[in-house]
Amino acid sequence: MNQNAANLRNIKNLPDDIKTIADIIGYENAYKLCKYFGGGCIYIVQLKTIDRYLRNEKIRQAFNGANISELSFKHGISKKQIYRIVKGKS
């Protein structure tokens, strides 16, 4: 572990948001975030957005041209949406 990252644990007046991030992703990764994005503003998407990207990728991989109804039922979305996903429009 980077010595500076390890020392983050010992800073008494470390801002609460950095403490929370470090508790979630670890002090070394929190240090890296500060190193690469410090002073900037980054947008972190909601988990449902990541889940949608993962679902769409699974649909693209499973699509064989004849299983549109199966994929529609399995993922709870319309056939039209399946076509949009497969064409890369969603």
C-alpha positions as CSV (number, residue, x, y, z in Angstrom):
1,M,0.0,0.0,0.0
2,N,1.2,3.5,-0.8
3,Q,2.5,5.2,2.4
4,N,0.4,8.3,1.8
5,A,-2.7,6.2,1.3
6,A,-2.0,4.3,4.6
7,N,-1.5,7.7,6.3
8,L,-5.1,8.8,5.4
9,R,-6.4,6.6,8.2
10,N,-4.5,8.8,10.7
11,I,-5.7,12.2,9.6
12,K,-8.1,13.4,12.4
13,N,-9.8,16.1,10.4
14,L,-10.2,14.2,7.1
15,P,-13.5,15.3,5.5
16,D,-16.4,12.9,6.1
17,D,-17.0,12.3,2.4
18,I,-13.4,11.1,1.9
19,K,-13.7,8.9,5.0
20,T,-16.9,7.4,3.7
21,I,-15.4,6.7,0.3
22,A,-12.3,5.2,1.9
23,D,-14.4,3.0,4.1
24,I,-16.3,1.7,1.0
25,I,-13.4,1.3,-1.5
26,G,-10.4,1.2,0.7
27,Y,-7.9,4.0,1.6
28,E,-5.5,3.2,-1.3
29,N,-8.3,3.5,-3.9
30,A,-9.6,6.6,-2.2
31,Y,-6.1,8.1,-2.5
32,K,-6.0,7.1,-6.2
33,L,-9.4,8.8,-6.8
34,C,-8.0,12.0,-5.2
35,K,-4.8,11.7,-7.2
36,Y,-6.6,11.4,-10.6
37,F,-9.8,13.4,-10.1
38,G,-8.8,15.7,-7.2
39,G,-10.2,19.2,-7.7
40,G,-12.5,18.1,-10.5
41,C,-16.0,17.0,-10.5
42,I,-17.0,13.5,-11.5
43,Y,-20.4,12.1,-12.0
44,I,-21.1,8.6,-10.6
45,V,-24.0,6.9,-12.3
46,Q,-26.8,5.3,-10.3
47,L,-26.5,1.5,-9.9
48,K,-29.7,1.0,-12.0
49,T,-27.8,2.5,-14.9
50,I,-24.9,0.1,-14.6
51,D,-27.5,-2.8,-14.2
52,R,-29.2,-1.7,-17.5
53,Y,-25.8,-1.7,-19.3
54,L,-25.1,-5.2,-18.0
55,R,-28.6,-6.4,-19.0
56,N,-28.2,-4.9,-22.5
57,E,-24.8,-6.6,-23.0
58,K,-26.3,-9.9,-21.9
59,I,-29.1,-9.4,-24.4
60,R,-26.7,-8.6,-27.2
61,Q,-24.6,-11.7,-26.4
62,A,-27.7,-14.0,-26.2
63,F,-29.5,-12.7,-29.3
64,N,-29.5,-15.1,-32.2
65,G,-32.2,-13.6,-34.4
66,A,-34.8,-16.2,-33.4
67,N,-35.1,-15.7,-29.7
68,I,-36.6,-12.2,-29.5
69,S,-39.7,-13.4,-27.6
70,E,-37.7,-15.4,-25.2
71,L,-35.4,-12.4,-24.4
72,S,-38.3,-10.1,-24.1
73,F,-40.0,-12.3,-21.6
74,K,-36.8,-13.1,-19.7
75,H,-35.9,-9.5,-19.2
76,G,-39.4,-8.1,-18.9
77,I,-39.1,-5.6,-21.7
78,S,-40.8,-5.2,-25.1
79,K,-39.6,-6.8,-28.3
80,K,-39.1,-3.4,-29.7
81,Q,-36.7,-2.6,-26.9
82,I,-34.8,-5.8,-27.6
83,Y,-34.4,-4.7,-31.2
84,R,-33.1,-1.3,-30.1
85,I,-30.6,-2.9,-27.7
86,V,-29.4,-5.3,-30.4
87,K,-29.0,-2.5,-32.9
88,G,-27.0,-0.5,-30.3
89,K,-29.5,2.3,-29.9
90,S,-30.0,1.7,-26.2
